[in-house]
Amino acid sequence: MFLSIIIPAYNEEKRLPNTLASVVAFLKSKPYASEIIVVDDGSKDHTAQVVRAASVNFPNIRLLQYGGNRGKGYAVRYGMTRGQGQFRLFMDADNSTTIDHFDKFYPLFAKGFDVVIGSRDVPGAQIAVHQPWWKEKLGDLGNLWVQFWAVPGITDTQAGFKVFTNKATQAVFPVLTIDRWGFDVEALAVARAKGYAISEQPIRWINDPNSKVATSAYLEVLKEVVEVRLNLWRGIYK
């Protein structure tokens, strides 16, 4: 298996069909073996039925369920550790960053990188639809905090499009502890602490006005970032 695409989903019956159609079309155009793993994080709608319907046209779609809403971080970790691909990519169910970015990311692995992440804050990035101005300002201020405590030099930890090699996945994801929004920071901090090289690449990003990220999530991430630094000092991730 060459590529595993992990999509965490919570009540995504409306947004997931178009995302799956886009990903399936992309993968059908490629010669390599691939799979799509949708992790249903305790959805109360018809998310599971949407995934099963999509699997008719692409049998390599796997639906993973565990009952209850555990959080996006838990869902991503659950899917990443169960993928079979040499490369493991996780992306958002709203398709805010499209799967064709993988073609731009892949050559970087031959240059020695182990993790390639999408960024809205590096030269070349395009924001097709912006978030409300106050969310963007909170994000900018929050990143200064993130860089200070956890991952200096990485300007955007929260864009939901990241690719890890199988080796990096197996070293990083089983030891992660954060189940909700701060998991991106934790994954990158642990990857760096274990010596994996990270490349931050520009993406074209479209904000979904129906985003499920509440303002309280920003404050939660700030707290979790400090927890990551404390865990690094304590050697929790070894």
Secondary structure, 3 states (H helix, E strand, C coil): CCEEEEEEECCCCCCHHHHHHHHHHHHHCCCCCEEEEEEECCCCCCHHHHHHHHCCCCCCEEEEECCCCCCHHHHHHHHHCCCCCCEEEEECCCCCCCCCHHHHHHHHHHHCCCEEEEECCCCCCEEEECCCHHHHHHHHHHHHHHHHHCCCCCCCCCCCEEEEEHHHHHHHHHHCCCCCCCHHHHHHHHHHHCCCCEEEEECEEECCCCCCCCHHHHHHHHHHHHHHHHHHHHCCCC
